[in-house]
Amino acid sequence: MKIEFGKHSGTELTEIPSGYLRWLVENFEPTPREEDVHGMTSDQIKFITEQRRDLIAASEDELLDREQT
């Protein structure tokens, strides 16, 4: 899975530093901010929220994999 924003945009999770993944897991909100969803349908907001939850879960999994090796 690739991250699609910020400093590491376009980078696979396996290539992102652990510190950034930790920040993502601890601080990234699955629900987009109100000002970011202006004009979107509820289905679009739901889709974005699900994508963000998947990203957070994948980041957690990647961190766990790194800790086990």
Backbone hydrogen bonds, N-H to C=O, Kabsch-Sander energy under -0.5 kcal/mol:
donor,donor_aa,acceptor,acceptor_aa,energy
3,I,11,T,-2.3
8,H,5,F,-0.5
9,S,6,G,-1.9
10,G,3,I,-3.6
11,T,3,I,-0.5
11,T,8,H,-2.2
13,L,1,M,-2.6
15,E,12,E,-1.9
16,I,13,L,-1.2
20,Y,17,P,-0.6
21,L,17,P,-1.9
22,R,18,S,-2.7
23,W,19,G,-2.1
24,L,20,Y,-2.6
25,V,21,L,-2.5
26,E,22,R,-2.3
27,N,23,W,-2.4
28,F,24,L,-2.0
36,D,33,R,-1.3
37,V,33,R,-0.8
37,V,34,E,-0.9
40,M,37,V,-2.7
45,I,41,T,-2.1
46,K,42,S,-2.4
47,F,43,D,-2.2
48,I,44,Q,-2.4
49,T,45,I,-2.5
50,E,46,K,-2.3
51,Q,47,F,-2.3
52,R,48,I,-2.5
53,R,49,T,-2.3
54,D,50,E,-2.4
55,L,51,Q,-2.2
56,I,52,R,-2.5
57,A,53,R,-2.6
58,A,54,D,-2.7
59,S,55,L,-2.3
60,E,56,I,-2.3
61,D,57,A,-2.4
62,E,58,A,-2.3
63,L,59,S,-2.3
64,L,60,E,-2.4
65,D,61,D,-2.5
66,R,62,E,-2.2
67,E,63,L,-2.0
68,Q,64,L,-1.5
69,T,65,D,-0.7
69,T,66,R,-0.7
